[in-house]
Amino acid sequence: MTTLAIIMLTVAAWGQRLAGAFLVGPLLERRPVLSRAANLIPAAVVMAVIVQLTIANGRTLVLDERLAGLAVAALLVWRKAPFIVVVLAAAATTALLRSAT
């Protein structure tokens, strides 16, 4: 990668941050609904990555015990269970199903 490309990427990254701070920030302050929706984006991205890592293996879908553990975790998160309960229940579900096969 050339020095010019690195400089251009750096300027673009900082420009994006400044645009978010000066353009999007005031818009979110005026519209609380957008602000609440924007606060959910990081959690949605993390969940999408978790689901992708759980059910994908290269270019194929793998539907195995991990998906059941993920479903249990999603149900417990929806029911507002404590984090440790979510993790332990998902791990136990996955382990029990793996040992049954």
C-alpha atoms as one frame of an Amber mdcrd trajectory, in Angstrom:
protein
   0.000   0.000   0.000   1.417   3.343  -0.930   1.863   6.262   1.403  -0.710
   8.273  -0.539  -3.348   5.561  -0.069  -2.686   5.452   3.680  -2.976   9.234
   3.932  -6.217   9.206   1.919  -7.721   6.482   4.118  -6.718   8.400   7.240
  -8.304  11.606   5.976 -11.464   9.711   4.961 -11.763   8.082   8.390 -11.377
  11.396  10.194 -13.780  13.051   7.762 -16.372  10.408   8.517 -15.952  10.967
  12.258 -16.264  14.736  11.866 -19.358  14.377   9.672 -20.939  12.156  12.306
 -20.120  14.623  15.068 -21.214  17.785  13.291 -23.968  16.590  10.955 -25.560
  13.558  12.550 -25.126  14.652  16.180 -27.390  17.729  15.971 -29.980  15.742
  14.002 -30.106  13.105  16.734 -30.502  15.779  19.401 -33.569  17.195  17.635
 -35.214  13.810  17.091 -35.208  11.531  20.151 -36.642   8.622  18.148 -33.600
   8.624  15.861 -31.332   8.872  18.878 -32.877   5.797  20.486 -32.631   3.902
  17.204 -28.983   4.926  16.773 -28.224   3.625  20.262 -29.409   0.157  19.182
 -27.082  -0.081  16.167 -23.977  -1.386  18.036 -25.974  -4.183  19.673 -27.516
  -5.139  16.337 -24.108  -5.273  14.658 -22.660  -7.436  17.438 -25.640  -9.787
  17.241 -25.313 -10.051  13.461 -21.649 -11.004  13.817 -22.482 -13.605  16.477
 -25.183 -15.172  14.304 -22.906 -15.187  11.249 -20.093 -16.851  13.191 -22.524
 -19.382  14.656 -24.227 -20.620  11.521 -21.630 -20.047   8.782 -18.582 -22.102
   7.962 -16.898 -20.600   4.946 -19.549 -20.582   2.232 -21.867 -23.130   3.842
 -24.481 -22.934   6.559 -23.991 -25.153   9.577 -27.096 -25.777  11.638 -25.860
 -27.604  14.700 -25.993 -27.440  18.496 -24.587 -23.912  18.575 -27.759 -22.595
  16.976 -29.849 -24.085  19.799 -27.559 -22.417  22.343 -27.933 -19.134  20.492
 -31.719 -19.491  20.512 -31.699 -20.117  24.273 -29.485 -17.061  24.769 -31.770
 -14.911  22.613 -34.823 -16.051  24.560 -33.173 -15.272  27.891 -31.969 -11.865
  26.707 -35.509 -11.096  25.548 -36.762 -12.114  28.998 -34.111  -9.795  30.553
 -32.196 -12.525  32.361 -28.839 -11.621  33.959 -25.854 -11.906  31.636 -24.229
 -14.769  33.526 -27.473 -16.763  33.333 -27.637 -16.178  29.575 -24.065 -17.343
  29.017 -24.328 -20.394  31.281 -27.684 -21.500  29.856 -26.454 -21.159  26.268
 -23.264 -23.061  27.046 -25.163 -25.782  28.916 -27.680 -26.183  26.091 -24.923
 -26.507  23.511 -22.934 -28.943  25.679 -25.938 -31.132  26.460 -26.941 -31.382
  22.817 -23.370 -32.168  21.764 -23.048 -34.896  24.361 -26.353 -36.414  23.244
 -25.055 -36.976  19.710
